[in-house]
Structure formats: structure tokens, C-alpha cells
């Protein structure tokens, strides 16, 4: 299983990828040259996506709660039918 790909430690540990000062300078340069508009747009899109995900999760949780409640009631009803016979 001799893989030539770098290990996890090589990528994320000390001295791995992304530690070079040149990489940091490049990221800083790109962020400053693109202006604040891009960041504002990304934040707005992320916020809208978060709101959609939050509402979808709330609806899903309500469905799970209702389904669980109905399932428990059904089991109780089946148990009572067997017990009374």
C-alpha cells in the first residue's frame, strides 16, 4: 500500500502545506485586491443559505417529532389490543 500521496500529518502538521510565507502573502494580496464587495456578497449568500438550512431543519424536526408521536401511539394501541384479548 505504498502511496506516494502526502500523509495527513504532512498536509496539516507543522511544516506542511500552507505554512510557507509566500502562500500567506498570496492569500492576503488576493483578499485585499478583490475589495470588500466580494466578501459582502459571500456573507450575504452564506446567510441566506444558513436561513434556508435552518428552516428546513426546523420543518424536518417537526416531522420527526410528529412521526415518532404517531408511532408510539400506534405501538401503545397494539399493545392494549393484545392485553385486553
C-alpha positions as CSV (number, residue, x, y, z in Angstrom):
1,X,0.0,0.0,0.0
2,X,2.8,2.4,-0.8
3,X,1.0,5.6,-1.6
4,X,3.0,8.5,-2.9
5,X,0.4,11.0,-1.6
6,X,1.4,13.1,1.4
7,X,0.0,11.8,4.7
8,X,-2.4,13.7,6.8
9,X,0.4,14.9,9.1
10,X,2.4,16.2,6.1
11,X,-0.6,18.2,5.0
12,X,-1.8,19.6,8.2
13,X,1.1,19.3,10.7
14,X,3.8,21.7,11.3
15,X,5.8,22.4,8.2
16,X,3.2,21.0,5.9
17,X,1.3,22.6,3.0
18,X,0.1,26.2,3.6
19,X,2.9,27.1,6.1
20,X,5.0,29.0,3.6
21,X,5.1,32.7,4.0
22,X,4.6,33.1,0.2
23,X,1.2,31.3,0.5
24,X,0.1,33.7,3.2
25,X,1.2,36.7,1.2
26,X,-0.7,35.5,-1.8
27,X,-3.9,35.0,0.1
28,X,-3.6,38.4,1.8
29,X,-2.9,40.1,-1.6
30,X,-5.9,38.4,-3.3
31,X,-8.2,39.3,-0.4
32,X,-7.1,42.9,-0.3
33,X,-7.2,43.4,-4.1
34,X,-10.7,41.9,-4.6
35,X,-12.2,44.5,-2.3
36,X,-14.9,44.3,0.4
37,X,-17.7,43.8,-2.1
38,X,-16.8,40.2,-2.7
39,X,-16.7,39.4,1.0
40,X,-20.1,41.2,1.5
41,X,-21.6,39.1,-1.3
42,X,-20.3,35.9,0.1
43,X,-21.5,36.7,3.6
44,X,-25.0,37.5,2.2
45,X,-25.1,34.3,0.3
46,X,-24.0,32.3,3.3
47,X,-26.5,34.0,5.5
48,X,-29.3,33.2,3.0
49,X,-28.1,29.6,2.8
50,X,-28.0,29.3,6.6
51,X,-31.5,30.7,6.9
52,X,-32.8,28.1,4.4
53,X,-31.0,25.3,6.1
54,X,-32.3,26.4,9.5
55,X,-35.9,26.5,8.3
56,X,-35.5,23.1,6.6
57,X,-34.1,21.6,9.7
58,X,-36.9,23.0,11.8
59,X,-39.5,21.5,9.4
60,X,-37.7,18.2,9.4
61,X,-37.6,18.2,13.2
62,X,-41.3,18.8,13.4
63,X,-41.9,15.9,11.0
64,X,-39.7,13.6,13.0
65,X,-41.5,14.6,16.2
66,X,-44.9,14.0,14.7
67,X,-43.9,10.7,13.2
68,X,-42.4,9.5,16.5
69,X,-45.5,10.5,18.4
70,X,-47.8,8.7,15.9
71,X,-45.5,5.6,16.1
72,X,-45.6,5.5,19.9
73,X,-49.4,5.9,19.9
74,X,-49.7,3.0,17.4
75,X,-47.5,0.7,19.5
76,X,-49.5,1.5,22.6
77,X,-52.7,0.8,20.8
78,X,-51.4,-2.5,19.5
79,X,-50.2,-3.5,23.0
80,X,-53.6,-2.6,24.5
81,X,-55.4,-4.7,21.9
82,X,-53.2,-7.7,22.8
83,X,-53.5,-7.2,26.5
84,X,-57.3,-6.9,26.5
85,X,-57.9,-10.0,24.4
